Amino acid sequence: MNFEKMTFTEKFGQMIMLGLDVYDINDEIIELIENYKIGGIVLYKKNYISIDTMIKFINKLKKYNSKNIPLFIAIDQENGLVNRFPKDIVPILSASKQAKCENDKIIKYVNELTTYILSSVGVNMNMAPVLDIRSKALGSRSYGINKEDVIKYGLPLMKCSQENNIISVVKHFPGHGATNIDSHIRIPYIKNIDKLQKEDLVPFEAAIKNGADAIMVGHMKLKGYGRLSAITNKRIIKEMLIDGLNYRGLIVTDDLRMGYQKFLGNFRLKSKIIKAINAGNDVILIKYKKKDTRRLYKKLYKMVDNYELNMERIEESSKKIVELKNKYQLSNEKIKNEVDIDLVNEKIKFINDKIEKKVGVL
């Protein structure tokens, strides 16, 4: 991956990550991969019905991307409520249930199982762990009701992912636990900034000190930081994350079409993408929508060709992306299905049983 030989349009393409909730890879998606040279794909359960079809789907993506820089092939595998494994894999119990065991061995076993399955099917990036302190909005997705538990039980998933050559994207900065409003429904407004800094930011600070490669910024507004949500707010990203926590890793947006925002028109979405780039985000996550190429991406790429976007930001972000892909030795090589499903499920049932005996059945 020779960064110096890349054009600006190729560099901009690396910043786009497509959330792909379709079963068939159509011509428009193929064009976005082959010609627009996007940087990554986020998988959803709609892409496959089994481990076998999951691997075949990923191999198709790799085939269409064979002449380009390897893709981030990402997934939200938090376990529990947010489970992207196909139906032939027994669901693993939630982060909350795992942490309530207060058993490091159980956490280690769950993390090893999770990362083993991910690496075996060809996933190289996991949008986890959740490092938010528990609130009504997060519920069982969080590892605890205080920063100490979130750090103790959440960070091991990040470390285990890294050890198994999977990029961990910790989330949702600056701390979704500071609000009871689910950002899928509307953008929360966080008033208590002092508490946010003393409590909710601490797990992210710990992740950075422990070598976090990537952090996801969430949809939330903060009192005293203007009208823009964190994703498009340069003050929040620069003052709190880059300068405040001395973070130099990859910054990833939450899905710009998440929840009610999926109804955003293309003009507003294009504006939001530009603001997100200018604010300091490196990877722009956008769920796929039919006819996006004509309505959205052609306009964005034309702006790059005409030097209408922040070229310095594109240069900086794309360099970080390529360096991270090189660090994790991402590849376009096809994956062979070597997953022993019966054995994996036996191990999951064993660990689920251990958790349920300790903390009770869901």
ROFISE-989943 format. One record per residue (C-alpha): residue number from 1; x, y, z; residue in three letters. Coordinates in steps of 0.1 Angstrom, whole numbers, plus 5000, padded with zeros to 4 digits. Example, Ala and Ser with C-alpha at 12.3 -4.5 7.8 and 13.67 -1.06 7.14 Angstrom:
+------+------+------+------+--------+
| guro |    x |    y |    z | kolkol |
+------+------+------+------+--------+
|    1 | 5123 | 4955 | 5078 |    ALA |
|    2 | 5137 | 4989 | 5071 |    SER |
+------+------+------+------+--------+
This chain:
+------+------+------+------+--------+
| guro |    x |    y |    z | kolkol |
+------+------+------+------+--------+
|    1 | 5000 | 5000 | 5000 |    MET |
|    2 | 5020 | 5029 | 4987 |    ASN |
|    3 | 5004 | 5060 | 5001 |    PHE |
|    4 | 5025 | 5085 | 4981 |    GLU |
|    5 | 5011 | 5071 | 4948 |    LYS |
|    6 | 4975 | 5075 | 4958 |    MET |
|    7 | 4954 | 5103 | 4942 |    THR |
|    8 | 4933 | 5126 | 4964 |    PHE |
|    9 | 4901 | 5109 | 4953 |    THR |
|   10 | 4916 | 5075 | 4963 |    GLU |
|   11 | 4926 | 5090 | 4996 |    LYS |
|   12 | 4891 | 5104 | 5002 |    PHE |
|   13 | 4876 | 5070 | 4993 |    GLY |
|   14 | 4895 | 5055 | 5022 |    GLN |
|   15 | 4875 | 5077 | 5046 |    MET |
|   16 | 4842 | 5063 | 5036 |    ILE |
|   17 | 4828 | 5032 | 5054 |    MET |
|   18 | 4796 | 5018 | 5040 |    LEU |
|   19 | 4771 | 5002 | 5064 |    GLY |
|   20 | 4757 | 4974 | 5042 |    LEU |
|   21 | 4724 | 4959 | 5054 |    ASP |
|   22 | 4716 | 4940 | 5022 |    VAL |
|   23 | 4718 | 4903 | 5012 |    TYR |
|   24 | 4729 | 4908 | 4976 |    ASP |
|   25 | 4758 | 4929 | 4965 |    ILE |
|   26 | 4743 | 4950 | 4937 |    ASN |
|   27 | 4761 | 4968 | 4908 |    ASP |
|   28 | 4760 | 5001 | 4927 |    GLU |
|   29 | 4778 | 4986 | 4957 |    ILE |
|   30 | 4803 | 4970 | 4934 |    ILE |
|   31 | 4810 | 5004 | 4918 |    GLU |
|   32 | 4816 | 5020 | 4952 |    LEU |
|   33 | 4841 | 4993 | 4960 |    ILE |
|   34 | 4859 | 4989 | 4926 |    GLU |
|   35 | 4858 | 5024 | 4912 |    ASN |
|   36 | 4852 | 5047 | 4942 |    TYR |
|   37 | 4877 | 5026 | 4963 |    LYS |
|   38 | 4859 | 5031 | 4996 |    ILE |
|   39 | 4878 | 5022 | 5027 |    GLY |
|   40 | 4855 | 4998 | 5045 |    GLY |
|   41 | 4823 | 4979 | 5049 |    ILE |
|   42 | 4802 | 4974 | 5081 |    VAL |
|   43 | 4784 | 4941 | 5081 |    LEU |
|   44 | 4748 | 4935 | 5093 |    TYR |
|   45 | 4728 | 4903 | 5099 |    LYS |
|   46 | 4709 | 4910 | 5066 |    LYS |
|   47 | 4741 | 4901 | 5047 |    ASN |
|   48 | 4741 | 4864 | 5056 |    TYR |
|   49 | 4721 | 4835 | 5072 |    ILE |
|   50 | 4749 | 4813 | 5084 |    SER |
|   51 | 4787 | 4812 | 5091 |    ILE |
|   52 | 4792 | 4797 | 5056 |    ASP |
|   53 | 4772 | 4825 | 5038 |    THR |
|   54 | 4789 | 4851 | 5060 |    MET |
|   55 | 4823 | 4840 | 5048 |    ILE |
|   56 | 4811 | 4838 | 5012 |    LYS |
|   57 | 4798 | 4874 | 5015 |    PHE |
|   58 | 4831 | 4886 | 5029 |    ILE |
|   59 | 4850 | 4868 | 5001 |    ASN |
|   60 | 4828 | 4885 | 4975 |    LYS |
|   61 | 4837 | 4919 | 4990 |    LEU |
|   62 | 4874 | 4909 | 4989 |    LYS |
|   63 | 4871 | 4898 | 4952 |    LYS |
|   64 | 4856 | 4931 | 4941 |    TYR |
|   65 | 4882 | 4950 | 4961 |    ASN |
|   66 | 4911 | 4928 | 4949 |    SER |
|   67 | 4929 | 4956 | 4930 |    LYS |
|   68 | 4925 | 4981 | 4958 |    ASN |
|   69 | 4938 | 4987 | 4993 |    ILE |
|   70 | 4923 | 4961 | 5016 |    PRO |
|   71 | 4889 | 4970 | 5032 |    LEU |
|   72 | 4881 | 4975 | 5068 |    PHE |
|   73 | 4856 | 4947 | 5072 |    ILE |
|   74 | 4838 | 4957 | 5104 |    ALA |
|   75 | 4810 | 4945 | 5126 |    ILE |
|   76 | 4792 | 4956 | 5158 |    ASP |
|   77 | 4798 | 4924 | 5179 |    GLN |
|   78 | 4792 | 4936 | 5214 |    GLU |
|   79 | 4774 | 4903 | 5224 |    ASN |
|   80 | 4741 | 4903 | 5242 |    GLY |
|   81 | 4716 | 4928 | 5226 |    LEU |
|   82 | 4739 | 4938 | 5198 |    VAL |
|   83 | 4748 | 4905 | 5182 |    ASN |
|   84 | 4758 | 4903 | 5145 |    ARG |
|   85 | 4768 | 4866 | 5144 |    PHE |
|   86 | 4745 | 4845 | 5122 |    PRO |
|   87 | 4718 | 4822 | 5136 |    LYS |
|   88 | 4739 | 4791 | 5136 |    ASP |
|   89 | 4761 | 4806 | 5164 |    ILE |
|   90 | 4746 | 4805 | 5199 |    VAL |
|   91 | 4743 | 4841 | 5212 |    PRO |
|   92 | 4769 | 4851 | 5239 |    ILE |
|   93 | 4754 | 4868 | 5270 |    LEU |
|   94 | 4757 | 4906 | 5274 |    SER |
|   95 | 4785 | 4928 | 5286 |    ALA |
|   96 | 4765 | 4936 | 5317 |    SER |
|   97 | 4760 | 4899 | 5326 |    LYS |
|   98 | 4796 | 4892 | 5320 |    GLN |
|   99 | 4808 | 4920 | 5343 |    ALA |
|  100 | 4783 | 4910 | 5371 |    LYS |
|  101 | 4802 | 4877 | 5374 |    CYS |
|  102 | 4832 | 4897 | 5386 |    GLU |
|  103 | 4854 | 4869 | 5372 |    ASN |
|  104 | 4884 | 4878 | 5350 |    ASP |
|  105 | 4886 | 4843 | 5336 |    LYS |
|  106 | 4850 | 4845 | 5323 |    ILE |
|  107 | 4857 | 4878 | 5307 |    ILE |
|  108 | 4889 | 4864 | 5291 |    LYS |
|  109 | 4870 | 4833 | 5278 |    TYR |
|  110 | 4842 | 4853 | 5263 |    VAL |
|  111 | 4867 | 4877 | 5246 |    ASN |
|  112 | 4887 | 4848 | 5232 |    GLU |
|  113 | 4856 | 4832 | 5218 |    LEU |
|  114 | 4843 | 4864 | 5203 |    THR |
|  115 | 4876 | 4873 | 5186 |    THR |
|  116 | 4882 | 4838 | 5174 |    TYR |
|  117 | 4849 | 4837 | 5155 |    ILE |
|  118 | 4855 | 4872 | 5141 |    LEU |
|  119 | 4890 | 4864 | 5129 |    SER |
|  120 | 4880 | 4830 | 5115 |    SER |
|  121 | 4853 | 4846 | 5092 |    VAL |
|  122 | 4875 | 4875 | 5080 |    GLY |
|  123 | 4863 | 4904 | 5101 |    VAL |
|  124 | 4892 | 4927 | 5108 |    ASN |
|  125 | 4875 | 4955 | 5128 |    MET |
|  126 | 4850 | 4953 | 5157 |    ASN |
|  127 | 4830 | 4983 | 5168 |    MET |
|  128 | 4834 | 4973 | 5204 |    ALA |
|  129 | 4838 | 4974 | 5234 |    PRO |
|  130 | 4812 | 4999 | 5246 |    VAL |
|  131 | 4831 | 5020 | 5272 |    LEU |
|  132 | 4800 | 5040 | 5282 |    ASP |
|  133 | 4790 | 5039 | 5318 |    ILE |
|  134 | 4755 | 5023 | 5321 |    ARG |
|  135 | 4724 | 5044 | 5317 |    SER |
|  136 | 4688 | 5037 | 5308 |    LYS |
|  137 | 4698 | 5042 | 5271 |    ALA |
|  138 | 4727 | 5017 | 5272 |    LEU |
|  139 | 4713 | 4991 | 5295 |    GLY |
|  140 | 4729 | 4957 | 5293 |    SER |
|  141 | 4753 | 4969 | 5266 |    ARG |
|  142 | 4775 | 4986 | 5292 |    SER |
|  143 | 4800 | 4968 | 5315 |    TYR |
|  144 | 4791 | 4987 | 5346 |    GLY |
|  145 | 4775 | 5016 | 5365 |    ILE |
|  146 | 4808 | 5031 | 5373 |    ASN |
|  147 | 4840 | 5040 | 5355 |    LYS |
|  148 | 4861 | 5014 | 5374 |    GLU |
|  149 | 4840 | 4984 | 5363 |    ASP |
|  150 | 4838 | 4997 | 5327 |    VAL |
|  151 | 4876 | 4999 | 5326 |    ILE |
|  152 | 4881 | 4966 | 5344 |    LYS |
|  153 | 4858 | 4945 | 5323 |    TYR |
|  154 | 4856 | 4965 | 5290 |    GLY |
|  155 | 4892 | 4971 | 5282 |    LEU |
|  156 | 4901 | 4934 | 5280 |    PRO |
|  157 | 4880 | 4930 | 5249 |    LEU |
|  158 | 4900 | 4958 | 5232 |    MET |
|  159 | 4933 | 4942 | 5241 |    LYS |
|  160 | 4921 | 4907 | 5232 |    CYS |
|  161 | 4909 | 4920 | 5198 |    SER |
|  162 | 4943 | 4936 | 5191 |    GLN |
|  163 | 4961 | 4905 | 5201 |    GLU |
|  164 | 4941 | 4886 | 5175 |    ASN |
|  165 | 4947 | 4911 | 5148 |    ASN |
|  166 | 4913 | 4927 | 5150 |    ILE |
|  167 | 4911 | 4965 | 5152 |    ILE |
|  168 | 4889 | 4975 | 5182 |    SER |
|  169 | 4868 | 5007 | 5179 |    VAL |
|  170 | 4859 | 5017 | 5214 |    VAL |
|  171 | 4827 | 5038 | 5218 |    LYS |
|  172 | 4807 | 5061 | 5222 |    HIS |
|  173 | 4829 | 5092 | 5229 |    PHE |
|  174 | 4825 | 5114 | 5249 |    PRO |
|  175 | 4802 | 5091 | 5269 |    GLY |
|  176 | 4767 | 5079 | 5260 |    HIS |
|  177 | 4763 | 5069 | 5297 |    GLY |
|  178 | 4759 | 5106 | 5306 |    ALA |
|  179 | 4724 | 5106 | 5292 |    THR |
|  180 | 4693 | 5084 | 5294 |    ASN |
|  181 | 4682 | 5094 | 5259 |    ILE |
|  182 | 4688 | 5069 | 5232 |    ASP |
|  183 | 4706 | 5086 | 5203 |    SER |
|  184 | 4688 | 5063 | 5179 |    HIS |
|  185 | 4656 | 5082 | 5188 |    ILE |
|  186 | 4670 | 5118 | 5191 |    ARG |
|  187 | 4703 | 5135 | 5198 |    ILE |
|  188 | 4708 | 5137 | 5236 |    PRO |
|  189 | 4718 | 5170 | 5253 |    TYR |
|  190 | 4743 | 5165 | 5281 |    ILE |
|  191 | 4742 | 5192 | 5307 |    LYS |
|  192 | 4765 | 5180 | 5335 |    ASN |
|  193 | 4799 | 5185 | 5318 |    ILE |
|  194 | 4818 | 5183 | 5352 |    ASP |
|  195 | 4804 | 5148 | 5358 |    LYS |
|  196 | 4811 | 5138 | 5321 |    LEU |
|  197 | 4848 | 5148 | 5325 |    GLN |
|  198 | 4852 | 5131 | 5359 |    LYS |
|  199 | 4834 | 5099 | 5351 |    GLU |
|  200 | 4824 | 5092 | 5315 |    ASP |
|  201 | 4856 | 5104 | 5298 |    LEU |
|  202 | 4878 | 5083 | 5322 |    VAL |
|  203 | 4873 | 5049 | 5304 |    PRO |
|  204 | 4883 | 5065 | 5271 |    PHE |
|  205 | 4914 | 5080 | 5287 |    GLU |
|  206 | 4922 | 5045 | 5300 |    ALA |
|  207 | 4917 | 5030 | 5266 |    ALA |
|  208 | 4941 | 5056 | 5250 |    ILE |
|  209 | 4967 | 5050 | 5276 |    LYS |
|  210 | 4964 | 5012 | 5268 |    ASN |
|  211 | 4970 | 5018 | 5231 |    GLY |
|  212 | 4935 | 5023 | 5216 |    ALA |
|  213 | 4937 | 5023 | 5178 |    ASP |
|  214 | 4903 | 5037 | 5171 |    ALA |
|  215 | 4875 | 5056 | 5189 |    ILE |
|  216 | 4839 | 5061 | 5177 |    MET |
|  217 | 4823 | 5095 | 5184 |    VAL |
|  218 | 4786 | 5094 | 5192 |    GLY |
|  219 | 4756 | 5115 | 5185 |    HIS |
|  220 | 4753 | 5139 | 5215 |    MET |
|  221 | 4753 | 5176 | 5222 |    LYS |
|  222 | 4771 | 5191 | 5252 |    LEU |
|  223 | 4762 | 5221 | 5272 |    LYS |
|  224 | 4787 | 5249 | 5265 |    GLY |
|  225 | 4799 | 5234 | 5233 |    TYR |
|  226 | 4775 | 5250 | 5208 |    GLY |
|  227 | 4746 | 5236 | 5188 |    ARG |
|  228 | 4765 | 5209 | 5169 |    LEU |
|  229 | 4766 | 5173 | 5180 |    SER |
|  230 | 4799 | 5157 | 5189 |    ALA |
|  231 | 4803 | 5141 | 5154 |    ILE |
|  232 | 4803 | 5175 | 5137 |    THR |
|  233 | 4817 | 5195 | 5166 |    ASN |
|  234 | 4854 | 5204 | 5162 |    LYS |
|  235 | 4856 | 5218 | 5197 |    ARG |
|  236 | 4845 | 5185 | 5213 |    ILE |
|  237 | 4868 | 5164 | 5191 |    ILE |
|  238 | 4898 | 5187 | 5193 |    LYS |
|  239 | 4895 | 5201 | 5228 |    GLU |
|  240 | 4883 | 5169 | 5246 |    MET |
|  241 | 4897 | 5141 | 5226 |    LEU |
|  242 | 4928 | 5151 | 5206 |    ILE |
|  243 | 4942 | 5178 | 5229 |    ASP |
|  244 | 4924 | 5169 | 5261 |    GLY |
|  245 | 4933 | 5132 | 5261 |    LEU |
|  246 | 4963 | 5135 | 5237 |    ASN |
|  247 | 4947 | 5110 | 5213 |    TYR |
|  248 | 4964 | 5105 | 5179 |    ARG |
|  249 | 4945 | 5074 | 5167 |    GLY |
|  250 | 4917 | 5069 | 5143 |    LEU |
|  251 | 4885 | 5088 | 5149 |    ILE |
|  252 | 4853 | 5071 | 5135 |    VAL |
|  253 | 4818 | 5086 | 5133 |    THR |
|  254 | 4788 | 5067 | 5145 |    ASP |
|  255 | 4764 | 5060 | 5116 |    ASP |
|  256 | 4753 | 5093 | 5100 |    LEU |
|  257 | 4721 | 5076 | 5090 |    ARG |
|  258 | 4714 | 5061 | 5124 |    MET |
|  259 | 4679 | 5059 | 5137 |    GLY |
|  260 | 4657 | 5088 | 5129 |    TYR |
|  261 | 4686 | 5104 | 5109 |    GLN |
|  262 | 4681 | 5079 | 5081 |    LYS |
|  263 | 4655 | 5103 | 5068 |    PHE |
|  264 | 4680 | 5131 | 5062 |    LEU |
|  265 | 4679 | 5144 | 5026 |    GLY |
|  266 | 4711 | 5141 | 5006 |    ASN |
|  267 | 4718 | 5178 | 5007 |    PHE |
|  268 | 4718 | 5177 | 5046 |    ARG |
|  269 | 4737 | 5145 | 5046 |    LEU |
|  270 | 4764 | 5159 | 5023 |    LYS |
|  271 | 4767 | 5189 | 5046 |    SER |
|  272 | 4769 | 5167 | 5076 |    LYS |
|  273 | 4797 | 5146 | 5060 |    ILE |
|  274 | 4817 | 5177 | 5052 |    ILE |
|  275 | 4813 | 5191 | 5088 |    LYS |
|  276 | 4823 | 5157 | 5102 |    ALA |
|  277 | 4855 | 5157 | 5082 |    ILE |
|  278 | 4863 | 5193 | 5091 |    ASN |
|  279 | 4856 | 5185 | 5128 |    ALA |
|  280 | 4884 | 5159 | 5128 |    GLY |
|  281 | 4868 | 5125 | 5120 |    ASN |
|  282 | 4889 | 5102 | 5099 |    ASP |
|  283 | 4863 | 5075 | 5090 |    VAL |
|  284 | 4828 | 5085 | 5080 |    ILE |
|  285 | 4803 | 5057 | 5086 |    LEU |
|  286 | 4772 | 5059 | 5064 |    ILE |
|  287 | 4746 | 5032 | 5060 |    LYS |
|  288 | 4740 | 5023 | 5023 |    TYR |
|  289 | 4709 | 5036 | 5005 |    LYS |
|  290 | 4699 | 5027 | 4970 |    LYS |
|  291 | 4710 | 5053 | 4944 |    LYS |
|  292 | 4735 | 5068 | 4968 |    ASP |
|  293 | 4762 | 5068 | 4941 |    THR |
|  294 | 4744 | 5091 | 4918 |    ARG |
|  295 | 4728 | 5113 | 4945 |    ARG |
|  296 | 4756 | 5115 | 4971 |    LEU |
|  297 | 4790 | 5101 | 4962 |    TYR |
|  298 | 4794 | 5116 | 4928 |    LYS |
|  299 | 4789 | 5150 | 4943 |    LYS |
|  300 | 4813 | 5144 | 4971 |    LEU |
|  301 | 4840 | 5130 | 4948 |    TYR |
|  302 | 4835 | 5159 | 4924 |    LYS |
|  303 | 4841 | 5183 | 4953 |    MET |
|  304 | 4874 | 5165 | 4960 |    VAL |
|  305 | 4884 | 5168 | 4923 |    ASP |
|  306 | 4877 | 5205 | 4925 |    ASN |
|  307 | 4896 | 5209 | 4958 |    TYR |
|  308 | 4864 | 5221 | 4975 |    GLU |
|  309 | 4868 | 5199 | 5005 |    LEU |
|  310 | 4895 | 5202 | 5033 |    ASN |
|  311 | 4924 | 5186 | 5014 |    MET |
|  312 | 4947 | 5188 | 5044 |    GLU |
|  313 | 4921 | 5168 | 5065 |    ARG |
|  314 | 4918 | 5142 | 5037 |    ILE |
|  315 | 4956 | 5138 | 5035 |    GLU |
|  316 | 4959 | 5135 | 5073 |    GLU |
|  317 | 4930 | 5110 | 5077 |    SER |
|  318 | 4938 | 5088 | 5048 |    SER |
|  319 | 4974 | 5085 | 5059 |    LYS |
|  320 | 4962 | 5073 | 5094 |    LYS |
|  321 | 4939 | 5048 | 5078 |    ILE |
|  322 | 4965 | 5033 | 5055 |    VAL |
|  323 | 4991 | 5032 | 5083 |    GLU |
|  324 | 4965 | 5013 | 5105 |    LEU |
|  325 | 4957 | 4989 | 5077 |    LYS |
|  326 | 4995 | 4982 | 5073 |    ASN |
|  327 | 4999 | 4978 | 5110 |    LYS |
|  328 | 4972 | 4950 | 5111 |    TYR |
|  329 | 4984 | 4936 | 5078 |    GLN |
|  330 | 4950 | 4937 | 5062 |    LEU |
|  331 | 4946 | 4915 | 5031 |    SER |
|  332 | 4924 | 4908 | 5001 |    ASN |
|  333 | 4931 | 4871 | 5004 |    GLU |
|  334 | 4900 | 4849 | 5005 |    LYS |
|  335 | 4890 | 4832 | 5038 |    ILE |
|  336 | 4885 | 4794 | 5041 |    LYS |
|  337 | 4856 | 4782 | 5062 |    ASN |
|  338 | 4874 | 4763 | 5090 |    GLU |
|  339 | 4850 | 4771 | 5118 |    VAL |
|  340 | 4839 | 4741 | 5138 |    ASP |
|  341 | 4804 | 4754 | 5146 |    ILE |
|  342 | 4795 | 4725 | 5170 |    ASP |
|  343 | 4826 | 4730 | 5190 |    LEU |
|  344 | 4822 | 4768 | 5191 |    VAL |
|  345 | 4786 | 4765 | 5202 |    ASN |
|  346 | 4796 | 4740 | 5229 |    GLU |
|  347 | 4821 | 4765 | 5243 |    LYS |
|  348 | 4795 | 4793 | 5242 |    ILE |
|  349 | 4769 | 4772 | 5260 |    LYS |
|  350 | 4795 | 4763 | 5286 |    PHE |
|  351 | 4805 | 4799 | 5293 |    ILE |
|  352 | 4768 | 4811 | 5292 |    ASN |
|  353 | 4759 | 4785 | 5317 |    ASP |
|  354 | 4787 | 4797 | 5340 |    LYS |
|  355 | 4775 | 4833 | 5337 |    ILE |
|  356 | 4738 | 4823 | 5343 |    GLU |
|  357 | 4747 | 4802 | 5374 |    LYS |
|  358 | 4765 | 4832 | 5388 |    LYS |
|  359 | 4741 | 4861 | 5380 |    VAL |
|  360 | 4708 | 4844 | 5371 |    GLY |
|  361 | 4690 | 4837 | 5338 |    VAL |
|  362 | 4680 | 4866 | 5315 |    LEU |
+------+------+------+------+--------+
